[in-house]
Amino acid sequence: MDDCAIAVGWLGPLACQADDVQTGTMTQKSILITGASSGIGLDAAHGLRNAGWRVFASCRKPEDCARLQSEGFESPLIDYADPDSIASGLAAVLEATGGTLDALYNNGAFACPGAVEDLPTAALRAIFETNVFGWHELTRLVIPVMRAQGHGRIINCSSVLGFVGMKWRGAYVSTKFALEGLTDVLRVEMANTPIKVILIEPGPVTSKIRQNAIPHFEKWIDWENSARRAEYEQVKSRLYTDSGPDQFELPPEAVTKKLLHALTSPRPKPRYYVTTPTYLMGFLRRVLSTRMLDKVILRG
């Protein structure tokens, strides 16, 4: 059993440390978090640092990296859409740790609201580049490191939209469905290795994902010439107006709590649900027919 997992209940910050078998010393466990500029990633960075982890809080913009560095974080530049930054960012992490990495938390992603019929194929290519292909590339680079050191955890932050589709979210939903499929297969393939692969599936969580989606909506969606123009008026109102928290919305700390369990449990769950809607949709997807589930979604 992982000594770190045994310790988590009563050692506080020492929960993220483990005995170095060769030296007998205590070594701080390390984690690379992507998309750490705000929301779920930023809270995870603070939460894990407070728990004693050595956190590499990566961002895709240099100014966000600089801000986190001013807060005392090690913050490599990693843009999922830029393979060179993925390689160089991970190389910087491994140089700092001496070639080891205990955990990877793939988190960075964006949304591009719009009806499927209005999504240019180029828009789908762009969102897959960041939300799927970049995650896959970084994960492939990390796996040999974890194999060599004899342990590791790869945690992918998905969404309730990774197993249930909802209107206007086709681009984001398609990337999360793809991510869940890749993660499930990777978990099965890694079953005979010391690398554990885990999904976290939040529902509505306080973040900047809606605000950050606006540039992508404006770049790709020609809503004024859409057959759904009248419906887009409502979509735009929701997108551009800060109307406060959604129903059942939780703060990002709720995700960090599940992340800590996934990192420290000797037998982590394959999936961690976060928020009531995720639990509800997970249940309904199991018990309802596709037609009945569609009706529930359309009413919601």
Salt bridges, closest charged atoms under 4 A:
ASP2 OD2 - LYS29 NZ 3.03
ASP64 OD1 - ARG67 NH2 3.15
GLU71 OE1 - HIS46 NE2 3.36
GLU74 OE2 - ARG54 NH2 2.72
ASP102 OD1 - HIS151 NE2 2.48
GLU117 OE2 - ARG228 NE 2.62
GLU180 OE1 - ARG271 NH2 3.03
ASP184 OD1 - ARG187 NH1 2.79
ASP184 OD1 - ARG271 NH1 3.06
GLU201 OE2 - ARG271 NE 3.11
GLU231 OE1 - LYS167 NZ 3.64
GLU231 OE2 - ARG228 NH1 3.21
ASP246 OD2 - ARG210 NH2 2.99
ASP246 OD2 - ARG238 NH2 3.33
